[in-house]
Amino acid sequence: MKRRFEDQVVVVTGASRGIGSATALAFAAEGAKVVVNYRSDTKGALETQSRIESAGGRALVYQADVGKVEDIDRMVSEVEEQIGPIRVLVNNAAAFNRDRFLKVSLEEFDRSFNANVRGLFYLSQQVACRMAARKQGSIVHISSILAQLAVPGRTVYCATKGAVEALTRAMAVELIEDNIRVNAVSPGMIRTEALEAGFSRPEILEELARYIPGGRIGKTMELAQAVLFLASEDASYINGIILPVDSGMSAREAGLPSKP
């Protein structure tokens, strides 16, 4: 490992499982002091911490609901005071909705936007204020291929991720004045519990892999490595991009299998 984040404080939201957990592990392997944020999955967060510490890394588990302003204020203040200045923020936490458009209630719409957009906006703002004072920082949002390519039953989720990508570009052009870079990764089909929960039968997921160039579903650590790159000085001149991590799924013509 290059130890690109030696002694730097990195906050990863929604890090109790899946992409967030893999990202926390990857940063820790490169020397970071990782804040493993979670909302309700205490067991998963502690497992992430245990895996990091077993590998010789450093991690702090921190419970906070990024959909709640008071939780965000508490987390940012305590992390900065007790651990150190936040160098990297990874906005991974997200709420899912699988209702079809005609069935989505306004309450569910608000819940999704509160977690995926409003919370992300406010947390980024609070962290960026501190980064700006130090003239250094990097923020990486986790978007989704569904910001660009829609599927039935994901209307609200698609809309929230579209907002995240717009925010990425807008934040990037403003915050670069304070030496803060803002980028996003756009995962395709990455094998997580959330992905598997979206299908009624496990075999459907494997059938869909035929439509991915390369014919396989991605691994969480493959996504995590893209996040590390964008957050690192290796990407010092990259700002405001949405990086697809999907094996070319978003580049191919719709409807064609990987091997015709």
Secondary structure as UniProt FT lines:
FT   TURN            4..7
FT   STRAND          9..12
FT   TURN            13..16
FT   HELIX           18..29
FT   TURN            30..31
FT   STRAND          33..38
FT   HELIX           42..54
FT   TURN            55..56
FT   STRAND          58..63
FT   TURN            66..67
FT   HELIX           69..82
FT   STRAND          86..91
FT   HELIX           101..103
FT   HELIX           106..113
FT   HELIX           114..118
FT   HELIX           119..134
FT   STRAND          137..142
FT   HELIX           145..147
FT   TURN            152..153
FT   HELIX           155..175
FT   HELIX           176..178
FT   STRAND          180..187
FT   HELIX           193..197
FT   HELIX           202..208
FT   HELIX           209..211
FT   TURN            213..214
FT   HELIX           220..231
FT   HELIX           233..235
FT   TURN            236..237
FT   STRAND          242..245
FT   TURN            247..248
FT   HELIX           249..251
FT   TURN            254..255
//
